[in-house]
Amino acid sequence: MAAPAQSVAVPALSPKLLAAALLSVGLMLLLAYLVGFDQGAVSRSGMYLHELMHDGRHLLGVPCH
């Protein structure tokens, strides 16, 4: 005869932890977009931010021109 199946306790995910995780992922995706793909469309705060992101693309080896 087979042993009775035992239930496994799954820890509850707290809303604070979920919010922090989603915020972190969102900020990382925004940063990846700004460094990897933005060619000045979003970063209209002058040439400083554009050049910073351009240098970041070179640092990460992302082709930019």
Rosetta blueprint (number, residue, H / E / L):
1 M L
2 A L
3 A L
4 P L
5 A L
6 Q L
7 S L
8 V L
9 A L
10 V L
11 P L
12 A L
13 L L
14 S L
15 P H
16 K H
17 L H
18 L H
19 A H
20 A H
21 A H
22 L H
23 L H
24 S H
25 V H
26 G H
27 L H
28 M H
29 L H
30 L H
31 L H
32 A H
33 Y H
34 L H
35 V H
36 G H
37 F L
38 D L
39 Q L
40 G L
41 A L
42 V L
43 S L
44 R L
45 S L
46 G L
47 M H
48 Y H
49 L H
50 H H
51 E H
52 L H
53 M H
54 H H
55 D H
56 G H
57 R H
58 H H
59 L H
60 L H
61 G L
62 V L
63 P L
64 C L
65 H L
